[in-house]
Amino acid sequence: MNEGLNHKCRACLALDKEMISFDEKVILIFNDLTNLEVKSNDGLPQHVCKSCWDIIELFIQFRERCMSVNWSLRNNLKNLENIFLASGVNSKN
Ligand SMILES: [Zn+2]
């Protein structure tokens, strides 16, 4: 591989001073978020720059918040249904 390319960010091609190296965990996260199939030692850059990593971390937080809110909404819906069902039973009595 071209030596210059080897030092660039895998996500944006920047030549940043601070790079986050691909280890097993970073590759897993990167592939999960991008739907790419990056592999260790696939002949392409094995790191992302700090700016891209910040975006990845923001997205992880965003996804976790969405999942948490979704859980909360569904739970509220369930509670509302239970209240409705309970009140329905009571009205029969
Ligand atoms: Zn980058």
PDB file of the backbone (N, CA, C, O) and the ligand in Angstrom, with CONECT records:
HET     ZN  A 101       1
ATOM      1  N   MET A   1       0.846  -1.206   0.000  1.00  0.00           N
ATOM      2  CA  MET A   1       0.000   0.000   0.000  1.00  0.00           C
ATOM      3  C   MET A   1       0.877   1.249   0.000  1.00  0.00           C
ATOM      4  O   MET A   1       1.972   1.268   0.563  1.00  0.00           O
ATOM      5  N   ASN A   2       0.374   2.261  -0.631  1.00  0.00           N
ATOM      6  CA  ASN A   2       1.028   3.569  -0.624  1.00  0.00           C
ATOM      7  C   ASN A   2       1.273   4.022   0.820  1.00  0.00           C
ATOM      8  O   ASN A   2       0.342   4.072   1.623  1.00  0.00           O
ATOM      9  N   GLU A   3       2.500   4.345   1.140  1.00  0.00           N
ATOM     10  CA  GLU A   3       2.863   4.707   2.520  1.00  0.00           C
ATOM     11  C   GLU A   3       2.060   5.899   3.045  1.00  0.00           C
ATOM     12  O   GLU A   3       1.688   5.931   4.218  1.00  0.00           O
ATOM     13  N   GLY A   4       1.792   6.881   2.171  1.00  0.00           N
ATOM     14  CA  GLY A   4       1.036   8.064   2.579  1.00  0.00           C
ATOM     15  C   GLY A   4      -0.376   7.695   2.979  1.00  0.00           C
ATOM     16  O   GLY A   4      -0.914   8.203   3.963  1.00  0.00           O
ATOM     17  N   LEU A   5      -0.966   6.805   2.204  1.00  0.00           N
ATOM     18  CA  LEU A   5      -2.337   6.369   2.472  1.00  0.00           C
ATOM     19  C   LEU A   5      -2.423   5.642   3.810  1.00  0.00           C
ATOM     20  O   LEU A   5      -3.412   5.761   4.533  1.00  0.00           O
ATOM     21  N   ASN A   6      -1.390   4.903   4.122  1.00  0.00           N
ATOM     22  CA  ASN A   6      -1.345   4.120   5.351  1.00  0.00           C
ATOM     23  C   ASN A   6      -1.520   4.966   6.613  1.00  0.00           C
ATOM     24  O   ASN A   6      -1.996   4.477   7.637  1.00  0.00           O
ATOM     25  N   HIS A   7      -1.132   6.233   6.528  1.00  0.00           N
ATOM     26  CA  HIS A   7      -1.196   7.101   7.704  1.00  0.00           C
ATOM     27  C   HIS A   7      -2.493   7.895   7.791  1.00  0.00           C
ATOM     28  O   HIS A   7      -2.703   8.653   8.739  1.00  0.00           O
ATOM     29  N   LYS A   8      -3.353   7.719   6.805  1.00  0.00           N
ATOM     30  CA  LYS A   8      -4.596   8.503   6.786  1.00  0.00           C
ATOM     31  C   LYS A   8      -5.705   7.837   7.574  1.00  0.00           C
ATOM     32  O   LYS A   8      -5.686   6.634   7.836  1.00  0.00           O
ATOM     33  N   CYS A   9      -6.685   8.674   7.947  1.00  0.00           N
ATOM     34  CA  CYS A   9      -7.857   8.180   8.678  1.00  0.00           C
ATOM     35  C   CYS A   9      -8.691   7.282   7.765  1.00  0.00           C
ATOM     36  O   CYS A   9      -8.912   7.600   6.597  1.00  0.00           O
ATOM     37  N   ARG A  10      -9.140   6.174   8.305  1.00  0.00           N
ATOM     38  CA  ARG A  10      -9.933   5.218   7.516  1.00  0.00           C
ATOM     39  C   ARG A  10     -11.291   5.799   7.130  1.00  0.00           C
ATOM     40  O   ARG A  10     -11.905   5.360   6.158  1.00  0.00           O
ATOM     41  N   ALA A  11     -11.754   6.779   7.890  1.00  0.00           N
ATOM     42  CA  ALA A  11     -13.097   7.311   7.661  1.00  0.00           C
ATOM     43  C   ALA A  11     -13.115   8.594   6.835  1.00  0.00           C
ATOM     44  O   ALA A  11     -14.078   8.842   6.109  1.00  0.00           O
ATOM     45  N   CYS A  12     -12.069   9.414   6.931  1.00  0.00           N
ATOM     46  CA  CYS A  12     -12.118  10.715   6.230  1.00  0.00           C
ATOM     47  C   CYS A  12     -10.826  11.064   5.493  1.00  0.00           C
ATOM     48  O   CYS A  12     -10.729  12.124   4.876  1.00  0.00           O
ATOM     49  N   LEU A  13      -9.854  10.192   5.556  1.00  0.00           N
ATOM     50  CA  LEU A  13      -8.562  10.364   4.876  1.00  0.00           C
ATOM     51  C   LEU A  13      -7.708  11.502   5.437  1.00  0.00           C
ATOM     52  O   LEU A  13      -6.703  11.884   4.837  1.00  0.00           O
ATOM     53  N   ALA A  14      -8.106  12.037   6.581  1.00  0.00           N
ATOM     54  CA  ALA A  14      -7.302  13.102   7.185  1.00  0.00           C
ATOM     55  C   ALA A  14      -5.978  12.536   7.681  1.00  0.00           C
ATOM     56  O   ALA A  14      -5.873  11.367   8.053  1.00  0.00           O
ATOM     57  N   LEU A  15      -4.996  13.385   7.674  1.00  0.00           N
ATOM     58  CA  LEU A  15      -3.702  13.035   8.268  1.00  0.00           C
ATOM     59  C   LEU A  15      -3.628  13.743   9.610  1.00  0.00           C
ATOM     60  O   LEU A  15      -3.012  14.801   9.740  1.00  0.00           O
ATOM     61  N   ASP A  16      -4.256  13.150  10.589  1.00  0.00           N
ATOM     62  CA  ASP A  16      -4.331  13.794  11.900  1.00  0.00           C
ATOM     63  C   ASP A  16      -3.156  13.357  12.759  1.00  0.00           C
ATOM     64  O   ASP A  16      -2.572  12.293  12.551  1.00  0.00           O
ATOM     65  N   LYS A  17      -2.825  14.191  13.718  1.00  0.00           N
ATOM     66  CA  LYS A  17      -1.748  13.815  14.632  1.00  0.00           C
ATOM     67  C   LYS A  17      -2.209  12.719  15.570  1.00  0.00           C
ATOM     68  O   LYS A  17      -1.477  11.783  15.894  1.00  0.00           O
ATOM     69  N   GLU A  18      -3.484  12.878  16.000  1.00  0.00           N
ATOM     70  CA  GLU A  18      -4.006  11.923  16.970  1.00  0.00           C
ATOM     71  C   GLU A  18      -4.905  10.903  16.265  1.00  0.00           C
ATOM     72  O   GLU A  18      -5.930  11.264  15.688  1.00  0.00           O
ATOM     73  N   MET A  19      -4.523   9.661  16.317  1.00  0.00           N
ATOM     74  CA  MET A  19      -5.295   8.599  15.672  1.00  0.00           C
ATOM     75  C   MET A  19      -5.705   7.559  16.709  1.00  0.00           C
ATOM     76  O   MET A  19      -4.976   7.286  17.662  1.00  0.00           O
ATOM     77  N   ILE A  20      -6.879   6.991  16.503  1.00  0.00           N
ATOM     78  CA  ILE A  20      -7.332   5.887  17.352  1.00  0.00           C
ATOM     79  C   ILE A  20      -7.132   4.611  16.551  1.00  0.00           C
ATOM     80  O   ILE A  20      -7.755   4.405  15.509  1.00  0.00           O
ATOM     81  N   SER A  21      -6.258   3.765  17.056  1.00  0.00           N
ATOM     82  CA  SER A  21      -5.912   2.537  16.331  1.00  0.00           C
ATOM     83  C   SER A  21      -7.046   1.522  16.391  1.00  0.00           C
ATOM     84  O   SER A  21      -7.780   1.434  17.376  1.00  0.00           O
ATOM     85  N   PHE A  22      -7.164   0.767  15.317  1.00  0.00           N
ATOM     86  CA  PHE A  22      -8.158  -0.304  15.274  1.00  0.00           C
ATOM     87  C   PHE A  22      -7.688  -1.465  16.137  1.00  0.00           C
ATOM     88  O   PHE A  22      -6.683  -2.113  15.846  1.00  0.00           O
ATOM     89  N   ASP A  23      -8.433  -1.712  17.199  1.00  0.00           N
ATOM     90  CA  ASP A  23      -8.267  -2.985  17.887  1.00  0.00           C
ATOM     91  C   ASP A  23      -9.583  -3.727  17.676  1.00  0.00           C
ATOM     92  O   ASP A  23     -10.454  -3.248  16.950  1.00  0.00           O
ATOM     93  N   GLU A  24      -9.729  -4.858  18.285  1.00  0.00           N
ATOM     94  CA  GLU A  24     -10.914  -5.683  18.059  1.00  0.00           C
ATOM     95  C   GLU A  24     -12.205  -4.912  18.364  1.00  0.00           C
ATOM     96  O   GLU A  24     -13.173  -4.975  17.607  1.00  0.00           O
ATOM     97  N   LYS A  25     -12.197  -4.184  19.487  1.00  0.00           N
ATOM     98  CA  LYS A  25     -13.385  -3.453  19.929  1.00  0.00           C
ATOM     99  C   LYS A  25     -13.713  -2.290  18.984  1.00  0.00           C
ATOM    100  O   LYS A  25     -14.872  -2.086  18.622  1.00  0.00           O
ATOM    101  N   VAL A  26     -12.683  -1.529  18.587  1.00  0.00           N
ATOM    102  CA  VAL A  26     -12.902  -0.382  17.689  1.00  0.00           C
ATOM    103  C   VAL A  26     -13.418  -0.863  16.332  1.00  0.00           C
ATOM    104  O   VAL A  26     -14.313  -0.244  15.756  1.00  0.00           O
ATOM    105  N   ILE A  27     -12.863  -1.954  15.821  1.00  0.00           N
ATOM    106  CA  ILE A  27     -13.320  -2.502  14.533  1.00  0.00           C
ATOM    107  C   ILE A  27     -14.789  -2.919  14.624  1.00  0.00           C
ATOM    108  O   ILE A  27     -15.576  -2.673  13.709  1.00  0.00           O
ATOM    109  N   LEU A  28     -15.142  -3.552  15.739  1.00  0.00           N
ATOM    110  CA  LEU A  28     -16.517  -3.996  15.945  1.00  0.00           C
ATOM    111  C   LEU A  28     -17.479  -2.803  15.913  1.00  0.00           C
ATOM    112  O   LEU A  28     -18.508  -2.842  15.239  1.00  0.00           O
ATOM    113  N   ILE A  29     -17.132  -1.750  16.645  1.00  0.00           N
ATOM    114  CA  ILE A  29     -17.958  -0.535  16.700  1.00  0.00           C
ATOM    115  C   ILE A  29     -18.026   0.114  15.319  1.00  0.00           C
ATOM    116  O   ILE A  29     -19.106   0.463  14.843  1.00  0.00           O
ATOM    117  N   PHE A  30     -16.873   0.272  14.684  1.00  0.00           N
ATOM    118  CA  PHE A  30     -16.789   0.927  13.369  1.00  0.00           C
ATOM    119  C   PHE A  30     -17.645   0.182  12.343  1.00  0.00           C
ATOM    120  O   PHE A  30     -18.412   0.806  11.610  1.00  0.00           O
ATOM    121  N   ASN A  31     -17.523  -1.132  12.285  1.00  0.00           N
ATOM    122  CA  ASN A  31     -18.298  -1.927  11.332  1.00  0.00           C
ATOM    123  C   ASN A  31     -19.790  -1.880  11.643  1.00  0.00           C
ATOM    124  O   ASN A  31     -20.627  -1.825  10.742  1.00  0.00           O
ATOM    125  N   ASP A  32     -20.102  -1.904  12.923  1.00  0.00           N
ATOM    126  CA  ASP A  32     -21.493  -1.862  13.342  1.00  0.00           C
ATOM    127  C   ASP A  32     -22.163  -0.565  12.881  1.00  0.00           C
ATOM    128  O   ASP A  32     -23.290  -0.585  12.387  1.00  0.00           O
ATOM    129  N   LEU A  33     -21.469   0.550  13.045  1.00  0.00           N
ATOM    130  CA  LEU A  33     -22.051   1.848  12.704  1.00  0.00           C
ATOM    131  C   LEU A  33     -22.027   2.144  11.212  1.00  0.00           C
ATOM    132  O   LEU A  33     -22.888   2.868  10.711  1.00  0.00           O
ATOM    133  N   THR A  34     -21.053   1.594  10.497  1.00  0.00           N
ATOM    134  CA  THR A  34     -20.909   1.943   9.073  1.00  0.00           C
ATOM    135  C   THR A  34     -21.443   0.872   8.131  1.00  0.00           C
ATOM    136  O   THR A  34     -21.603   1.120   6.936  1.00  0.00           O
ATOM    137  N   ASN A  35     -21.717  -0.302   8.655  1.00  0.00           N
ATOM    138  CA  ASN A  35     -22.084  -1.448   7.806  1.00  0.00           C
ATOM    139  C   ASN A  35     -20.951  -1.845   6.869  1.00  0.00           C
ATOM    140  O   ASN A  35     -21.179  -2.537   5.877  1.00  0.00           O
ATOM    141  N   LEU A  36     -19.745  -1.416   7.174  1.00  0.00           N
ATOM    142  CA  LEU A  36     -18.580  -1.846   6.396  1.00  0.00           C
ATOM    143  C   LEU A  36     -18.041  -3.134   7.005  1.00  0.00           C
ATOM    144  O   LEU A  36     -18.445  -3.551   8.091  1.00  0.00           O
ATOM    145  N   GLU A  37     -17.141  -3.736   6.292  1.00  0.00           N
ATOM    146  CA  GLU A  37     -16.525  -4.964   6.810  1.00  0.00           C
ATOM    147  C   GLU A  37     -15.023  -4.785   6.917  1.00  0.00           C
ATOM    148  O   GLU A  37     -14.245  -5.492   6.277  1.00  0.00           O
ATOM    149  N   VAL A  38     -14.633  -3.815   7.747  1.00  0.00           N
ATOM    150  CA  VAL A  38     -13.215  -3.571   7.985  1.00  0.00           C
ATOM    151  C   VAL A  38     -12.642  -4.757   8.747  1.00  0.00           C
ATOM    152  O   VAL A  38     -13.252  -5.269   9.686  1.00  0.00           O
ATOM    153  N   LYS A  39     -11.464  -5.179   8.326  1.00  0.00           N
ATOM    154  CA  LYS A  39     -10.780  -6.268   9.041  1.00  0.00           C
ATOM    155  C   LYS A  39      -9.401  -5.775   9.451  1.00  0.00           C
ATOM    156  O   LYS A  39      -8.829  -4.889   8.817  1.00  0.00           O
ATOM    157  N   SER A  40      -8.881  -6.358  10.515  1.00  0.00           N
ATOM    158  CA  SER A  40      -7.532  -5.978  10.921  1.00  0.00           C
ATOM    159  C   SER A  40      -6.555  -6.473   9.859  1.00  0.00           C
ATOM    160  O   SER A  40      -6.675  -7.587   9.348  1.00  0.00           O
ATOM    161  N   ASN A  41      -5.604  -5.634   9.547  1.00  0.00           N
ATOM    162  CA  ASN A  41      -4.580  -5.947   8.536  1.00  0.00           C
ATOM    163  C   ASN A  41      -5.169  -6.315   7.179  1.00  0.00           C
ATOM    164  O   ASN A  41      -4.755  -7.291   6.553  1.00  0.00           O
ATOM    165  N   ASP A  42      -6.149  -5.512   6.730  1.00  0.00           N
ATOM    166  CA  ASP A  42      -6.738  -5.743   5.406  1.00  0.00           C
ATOM    167  C   ASP A  42      -6.024  -4.923   4.333  1.00  0.00           C
ATOM    168  O   ASP A  42      -6.503  -4.798   3.206  1.00  0.00           O
ATOM    169  N   GLY A  43      -4.878  -4.372   4.702  1.00  0.00           N
ATOM    170  CA  GLY A  43      -4.082  -3.634   3.729  1.00  0.00           C
ATOM    171  C   GLY A  43      -4.473  -2.172   3.612  1.00  0.00           C
ATOM    172  O   GLY A  43      -3.889  -1.434   2.818  1.00  0.00           O
ATOM    173  N   LEU A  44      -5.461  -1.746   4.400  1.00  0.00           N
ATOM    174  CA  LEU A  44      -5.911  -0.353   4.374  1.00  0.00           C
ATOM    175  C   LEU A  44      -5.651   0.267   5.744  1.00  0.00           C
ATOM    176  O   LEU A  44      -5.328  -0.452   6.689  1.00  0.00           O
ATOM    177  N   PRO A  45      -5.786   1.592   5.870  1.00  0.00           N
ATOM    178  CA  PRO A  45      -5.491   2.240   7.159  1.00  0.00           C
ATOM    179  C   PRO A  45      -6.187   1.556   8.333  1.00  0.00           C
ATOM    180  O   PRO A  45      -7.344   1.144   8.238  1.00  0.00           O
ATOM    181  N   GLN A  46      -5.471   1.447   9.415  1.00  0.00           N
ATOM    182  CA  GLN A  46      -5.961   0.724  10.589  1.00  0.00           C
ATOM    183  C   GLN A  46      -6.218   1.665  11.758  1.00  0.00           C
ATOM    184  O   GLN A  46      -5.917   1.344  12.907  1.00  0.00           O
ATOM    185  N   HIS A  47      -6.782   2.841  11.447  1.00  0.00           N
ATOM    186  CA  HIS A  47      -7.073   3.809  12.504  1.00  0.00           C
ATOM    187  C   HIS A  47      -8.049   4.862  11.986  1.00  0.00           C
ATOM    188  O   HIS A  47      -8.220   5.040  10.780  1.00  0.00           O
ATOM    189  N   VAL A  48      -8.675   5.548  12.923  1.00  0.00           N
ATOM    190  CA  VAL A  48      -9.494   6.716  12.573  1.00  0.00           C
ATOM    191  C   VAL A  48      -8.953   7.911  13.337  1.00  0.00           C
ATOM    192  O   VAL A  48      -8.350   7.764  14.401  1.00  0.00           O
ATOM    193  N   CYS A  49      -9.174   9.095  12.782  1.00  0.00           N
ATOM    194  CA  CYS A  49      -8.676  10.308  13.447  1.00  0.00           C
ATOM    195  C   CYS A  49      -9.567  10.635  14.648  1.00  0.00           C
ATOM    196  O   CYS A  49     -10.663  10.093  14.793  1.00  0.00           O
ATOM    197  N   LYS A  50      -9.079  11.521  15.491  1.00  0.00           N
ATOM    198  CA  LYS A  50      -9.807  11.892  16.710  1.00  0.00           C
ATOM    199  C   LYS A  50     -11.168  12.506  16.370  1.00  0.00           C
ATOM    200  O   LYS A  50     -12.151  12.243  17.064  1.00  0.00           O
ATOM    201  N   SER A  51     -11.237  13.316  15.316  1.00  0.00           N
ATOM    202  CA  SER A  51     -12.514  13.942  14.930  1.00  0.00           C
ATOM    203  C   SER A  51     -13.545  12.886  14.570  1.00  0.00           C
ATOM    204  O   SER A  51     -14.696  12.968  14.996  1.00  0.00           O
ATOM    205  N   CYS A  52     -13.138  11.899  13.790  1.00  0.00           N
ATOM    206  CA  CYS A  52     -14.072  10.841  13.418  1.00  0.00           C
ATOM    207  C   CYS A  52     -14.450  10.015  14.634  1.00  0.00           C
ATOM    208  O   CYS A  52     -15.602   9.602  14.771  1.00  0.00           O
ATOM    209  N   TRP A  53     -13.494   9.771  15.513  1.00  0.00           N
ATOM    210  CA  TRP A  53     -13.804   8.992  16.709  1.00  0.00           C
ATOM    211  C   TRP A  53     -14.805   9.731  17.584  1.00  0.00           C
ATOM    212  O   TRP A  53     -15.680   9.112  18.190  1.00  0.00           O
ATOM    213  N   ASP A  54     -14.679  11.067  17.652  1.00  0.00           N
ATOM    214  CA  ASP A  54     -15.651  11.868  18.417  1.00  0.00           C
ATOM    215  C   ASP A  54     -17.054  11.691  17.845  1.00  0.00           C
ATOM    216  O   ASP A  54     -18.024  11.575  18.595  1.00  0.00           O
ATOM    217  N   ILE A  55     -17.161  11.670  16.518  1.00  0.00           N
ATOM    218  CA  ILE A  55     -18.464  11.468  15.865  1.00  0.00           C
ATOM    219  C   ILE A  55     -19.004  10.079  16.200  1.00  0.00           C
ATOM    220  O   ILE A  55     -20.190   9.915  16.487  1.00  0.00           O
ATOM    221  N   ILE A  56     -18.120   9.087  16.159  1.00  0.00           N
ATOM    222  CA  ILE A  56     -18.529   7.716  16.494  1.00  0.00           C
ATOM    223  C   ILE A  56     -19.061   7.668  17.924  1.00  0.00           C
ATOM    224  O   ILE A  56     -20.104   7.067  18.181  1.00  0.00           O
ATOM    225  N   GLU A  57     -18.345   8.299  18.853  1.00  0.00           N
ATOM    226  CA  GLU A  57     -18.787   8.293  20.249  1.00  0.00           C
ATOM    227  C   GLU A  57     -20.120   9.019  20.414  1.00  0.00           C
ATOM    228  O   GLU A  57     -20.981   8.586  21.180  1.00  0.00           O
ATOM    229  N   LEU A  58     -20.284  10.127  19.687  1.00  0.00           N
ATOM    230  CA  LEU A  58     -21.559  10.857  19.734  1.00  0.00           C
ATOM    231  C   LEU A  58     -22.691   9.970  19.228  1.00  0.00           C
ATOM    232  O   LEU A  58     -23.784   9.954  19.793  1.00  0.00           O
ATOM    233  N   PHE A  59     -22.412   9.231  18.152  1.00  0.00           N
ATOM    234  CA  PHE A  59     -23.467   8.393  17.605  1.00  0.00           C
ATOM    235  C   PHE A  59     -23.814   7.248  18.545  1.00  0.00           C
ATOM    236  O   PHE A  59     -24.973   6.850  18.658  1.00  0.00           O
ATOM    237  N   ILE A  60     -22.794   6.726  19.219  1.00  0.00           N
ATOM    238  CA  ILE A  60     -23.063   5.660  20.196  1.00  0.00           C
ATOM    239  C   ILE A  60     -23.991   6.203  21.292  1.00  0.00           C
ATOM    240  O   ILE A  60     -24.942   5.535  21.696  1.00  0.00           O
ATOM    241  N   GLN A  61     -23.705   7.414  21.764  1.00  0.00           N
ATOM    242  CA  GLN A  61     -24.548   8.043  22.786  1.00  0.00           C
ATOM    243  C   GLN A  61     -25.965   8.265  22.254  1.00  0.00           C
ATOM    244  O   GLN A  61     -26.951   8.020  22.948  1.00  0.00           O
ATOM    245  N   PHE A  62     -26.041   8.736  20.996  1.00  0.00           N
ATOM    246  CA  PHE A  62     -27.339   8.992  20.370  1.00  0.00           C
ATOM    247  C   PHE A  62     -28.149   7.706  20.283  1.00  0.00           C
ATOM    248  O   PHE A  62     -29.338   7.687  20.602  1.00  0.00           O
ATOM    249  N   ARG A  63     -27.499   6.639  19.851  1.00  0.00           N
ATOM    250  CA  ARG A  63     -28.194   5.359  19.720  1.00  0.00           C
ATOM    251  C   ARG A  63     -28.675   4.855  21.076  1.00  0.00           C
ATOM    252  O   ARG A  63     -29.795   4.361  21.208  1.00  0.00           O
ATOM    253  N   GLU A  64     -27.798   4.989  22.094  1.00  0.00           N
ATOM    254  CA  GLU A  64     -28.185   4.526  23.425  1.00  0.00           C
ATOM    255  C   GLU A  64     -29.366   5.333  23.966  1.00  0.00           C
ATOM    256  O   GLU A  64     -30.262   4.789  24.612  1.00  0.00           O
ATOM    257  N   ARG A  65     -29.351   6.647  23.690  1.00  0.00           N
ATOM    258  CA  ARG A  65     -30.472   7.485  24.143  1.00  0.00           C
ATOM    259  C   ARG A  65     -31.763   7.074  23.444  1.00  0.00           C
ATOM    260  O   ARG A  65     -32.809   6.968  24.083  1.00  0.00           O
ATOM    261  N   CYS A  66     -31.693   6.841  22.134  1.00  0.00           N
ATOM    262  CA  CYS A  66     -32.883   6.415  21.383  1.00  0.00           C
ATOM    263  C   CYS A  66     -33.425   5.108  21.936  1.00  0.00           C
ATOM    264  O   CYS A  66     -34.636   4.945  22.086  1.00  0.00           O
ATOM    265  N   MET A  67     -32.524   4.173  22.241  1.00  0.00           N
ATOM    266  CA  MET A  67     -32.963   2.884  22.762  1.00  0.00           C
ATOM    267  C   MET A  67     -33.606   3.036  24.129  1.00  0.00           C
ATOM    268  O   MET A  67     -34.612   2.393  24.431  1.00  0.00           O
ATOM    269  N   SER A  68     -33.018   3.891  24.947  1.00  0.00           N
ATOM    270  CA  SER A  68     -33.550   4.128  26.273  1.00  0.00           C
ATOM    271  C   SER A  68     -34.921   4.803  26.220  1.00  0.00           C
ATOM    272  O   SER A  68     -35.843   4.424  26.942  1.00  0.00           O
ATOM    273  N   VAL A  69     -35.038   5.816  25.345  1.00  0.00           N
ATOM    274  CA  VAL A  69     -36.315   6.515  25.191  1.00  0.00           C
ATOM    275  C   VAL A  69     -37.369   5.565  24.619  1.00  0.00           C
ATOM    276  O   VAL A  69     -38.526   5.578  25.040  1.00  0.00           O
ATOM    277  N   ASN A  70     -36.956   4.752  23.662  1.00  0.00           N
ATOM    278  CA  ASN A  70     -37.872   3.786  23.079  1.00  0.00           C
ATOM    279  C   ASN A  70     -38.402   2.825  24.148  1.00  0.00           C
ATOM    280  O   ASN A  70     -39.593   2.517  24.193  1.00  0.00           O
ATOM    281  N   TRP A  71     -37.498   2.363  24.998  1.00  0.00           N
ATOM    282  CA  TRP A  71     -37.886   1.458  26.079  1.00  0.00           C
ATOM    283  C   TRP A  71     -38.885   2.156  27.005  1.00  0.00           C
ATOM    284  O   TRP A  71     -39.898   1.584  27.408  1.00  0.00           O
ATOM    285  N   SER A  72     -38.565   3.408  27.326  1.00  0.00           N
ATOM    286  CA  SER A  72     -39.407   4.186  28.219  1.00  0.00           C
ATOM    287  C   SER A  72     -40.798   4.421  27.607  1.00  0.00           C
ATOM    288  O   SER A  72     -41.813   4.282  28.289  1.00  0.00           O
ATOM    289  N   LEU A  73     -40.830   4.775  26.327  1.00  0.00           N
ATOM    290  CA  LEU A  73     -42.109   5.006  25.640  1.00  0.00           C
ATOM    291  C   LEU A  73     -42.958   3.742  25.612  1.00  0.00           C
ATOM    292  O   LEU A  73     -44.158   3.772  25.886  1.00  0.00           O
ATOM    293  N   ARG A  74     -42.309   2.630  25.276  1.00  0.00           N
ATOM    294  CA  ARG A  74     -43.048   1.374  25.209  1.00  0.00           C
ATOM    295  C   ARG A  74     -43.554   0.957  26.585  1.00  0.00           C
ATOM    296  O   ARG A  74     -44.648   0.410  26.724  1.00  0.00           O
ATOM    297  N   ASN A  75     -42.740   1.227  27.587  1.00  0.00           N
ATOM    298  CA  ASN A  75     -43.131   0.916  28.952  1.00  0.00           C
ATOM    299  C   ASN A  75     -44.332   1.764  29.379  1.00  0.00           C
ATOM    300  O   ASN A  75     -45.261   1.270  30.019  1.00  0.00           O
ATOM    301  N   ASN A  76     -44.294   3.056  29.011  1.00  0.00           N
ATOM    302  CA  ASN A  76     -45.409   3.954  29.313  1.00  0.00           C
ATOM    303  C   ASN A  76     -46.680   3.490  28.625  1.00  0.00           C
ATOM    304  O   ASN A  76     -47.766   3.509  29.204  1.00  0.00           O
ATOM    305  N   LEU A  77     -46.519   3.069  27.366  1.00  0.00           N
ATOM    306  CA  LEU A  77     -47.663   2.587  26.595  1.00  0.00           C
ATOM    307  C   LEU A  77     -48.271   1.364  27.276  1.00  0.00           C
ATOM    308  O   LEU A  77     -49.491   1.228  27.378  1.00  0.00           O
ATOM    309  N   LYS A  78     -47.388   0.476  27.740  1.00  0.00           N
ATOM    310  CA  LYS A  78     -47.832  -0.728  28.434  1.00  0.00           C
ATOM    311  C   LYS A  78     -48.587  -0.351  29.712  1.00  0.00           C
ATOM    312  O   LYS A  78     -49.638  -0.913  30.018  1.00  0.00           O
ATOM    313  N   ASN A  79     -48.019   0.627  30.459  1.00  0.00           N
ATOM    314  CA  ASN A  79     -48.664   1.066  31.691  1.00  0.00           C
ATOM    315  C   ASN A  79     -50.036   1.666  31.409  1.00  0.00           C
ATOM    316  O   ASN A  79     -51.000   1.417  32.132  1.00  0.00           O
ATOM    317  N   LEU A  80     -50.106   2.468  30.337  1.00  0.00           N
ATOM    318  CA  LEU A  80     -51.389   3.079  29.962  1.00  0.00           C
ATOM    319  C   LEU A  80     -52.407   2.001  29.612  1.00  0.00           C
ATOM    320  O   LEU A  80     -53.577   2.080  29.987  1.00  0.00           O
ATOM    321  N   GLU A  81     -51.931   0.983  28.876  1.00  0.00           N
ATOM    322  CA  GLU A  81     -52.825  -0.114  28.503  1.00  0.00           C
ATOM    323  C   GLU A  81     -53.322  -0.850  29.751  1.00  0.00           C
ATOM    324  O   GLU A  81     -54.491  -1.221  29.855  1.00  0.00           O
ATOM    325  N   ASN A  82     -52.390  -1.048  30.697  1.00  0.00           N
ATOM    326  CA  ASN A  82     -52.759  -1.722  31.943  1.00  0.00           C
ATOM    327  C   ASN A  82     -53.785  -0.903  32.728  1.00  0.00           C
ATOM    328  O   ASN A  82     -54.731  -1.452  33.293  1.00  0.00           O
ATOM    329  N   ILE A  83     -53.586   0.413  32.755  1.00  0.00           N
ATOM    330  CA  ILE A  83     -54.532   1.284  33.458  1.00  0.00           C
ATOM    331  C   ILE A  83     -55.897   1.203  32.787  1.00  0.00           C
ATOM    332  O   ILE A  83     -56.934   1.119  33.444  1.00  0.00           O
ATOM    333  N   PHE A  84     -55.864   1.230  31.441  1.00  0.00           N
ATOM    334  CA  PHE A  84     -57.100   1.148  30.666  1.00  0.00           C
ATOM    335  C   PHE A  84     -57.817  -0.169  30.939  1.00  0.00           C
ATOM    336  O   PHE A  84     -59.023  -0.203  31.182  1.00  0.00           O
ATOM    337  N   LEU A  85     -57.031  -1.272  30.892  1.00  0.00           N
ATOM    338  CA  LEU A  85     -57.612  -2.598  31.135  1.00  0.00           C
ATOM    339  C   LEU A  85     -58.176  -2.690  32.542  1.00  0.00           C
ATOM    340  O   LEU A  85     -59.265  -3.220  32.759  1.00  0.00           O
ATOM    341  N   ALA A  86     -57.402  -2.157  33.508  1.00  0.00           N
ATOM    342  CA  ALA A  86     -57.836  -2.206  34.905  1.00  0.00           C
ATOM    343  C   ALA A  86     -59.130  -1.419  35.094  1.00  0.00           C
ATOM    344  O   ALA A  86     -60.041  -1.858  35.796  1.00  0.00           O
ATOM    345  N   SER A  87     -59.199  -0.246  34.455  1.00  0.00           N
ATOM    346  CA  SER A  87     -60.405   0.564  34.593  1.00  0.00           C
ATOM    347  C   SER A  87     -61.595  -0.109  33.906  1.00  0.00           C
ATOM    348  O   SER A  87     -62.736   0.030  34.347  1.00  0.00           O
ATOM    349  N   GLY A  88     -61.318  -0.843  32.819  1.00  0.00           N
ATOM    350  CA  GLY A  88     -62.365  -1.583  32.118  1.00  0.00           C
ATOM    351  C   GLY A  88     -62.954  -2.664  33.002  1.00  0.00           C
ATOM    352  O   GLY A  88     -64.167  -2.867  33.031  1.00  0.00           O
ATOM    353  N   VAL A  89     -62.083  -3.356  33.722  1.00  0.00           N
ATOM    354  CA  VAL A  89     -62.520  -4.413  34.626  1.00  0.00           C
ATOM    355  C   VAL A  89     -63.364  -3.813  35.739  1.00  0.00           C
ATOM    356  O   VAL A  89     -64.400  -4.357  36.122  1.00  0.00           O
ATOM    357  N   ASN A  90     -62.891  -2.667  36.253  1.00  0.00           N
ATOM    358  CA  ASN A  90     -63.604  -2.019  37.358  1.00  0.00           C
ATOM    359  C   ASN A  90     -64.995  -1.563  36.939  1.00  0.00           C
ATOM    360  O   ASN A  90     -65.941  -1.622  37.725  1.00  0.00           O
ATOM    361  N   SER A  91     -65.111  -1.100  35.676  1.00  0.00           N
ATOM    362  CA  SER A  91     -66.399  -0.567  35.259  1.00  0.00           C
ATOM    363  C   SER A  91     -67.456  -1.680  35.162  1.00  0.00           C
ATOM    364  O   SER A  91     -68.657  -1.423  35.245  1.00  0.00           O
ATOM    365  N   LYS A  92     -66.974  -2.936  34.981  1.00  0.00           N
ATOM    366  CA  LYS A  92     -67.905  -4.044  34.893  1.00  0.00           C
ATOM    367  C   LYS A  92     -68.484  -4.388  36.278  1.00  0.00           C
ATOM    368  O   LYS A  92     -69.580  -4.935  36.405  1.00  0.00           O
ATOM    369  N   ASN A  93     -67.688  -4.039  37.314  1.00  0.00           N
ATOM    370  CA  ASN A  93     -68.120  -4.428  38.665  1.00  0.00           C
ATOM    371  C   ASN A  93     -69.173  -3.539  39.219  1.00  0.00           C
ATOM    372  O   ASN A  93     -69.628  -3.748  40.344  1.00  0.00           O
TER     373      ASN A  93
HETATM  374 ZN    ZN A 101     -11.216  11.018  10.219  1.00  0.00          ZN2+
END
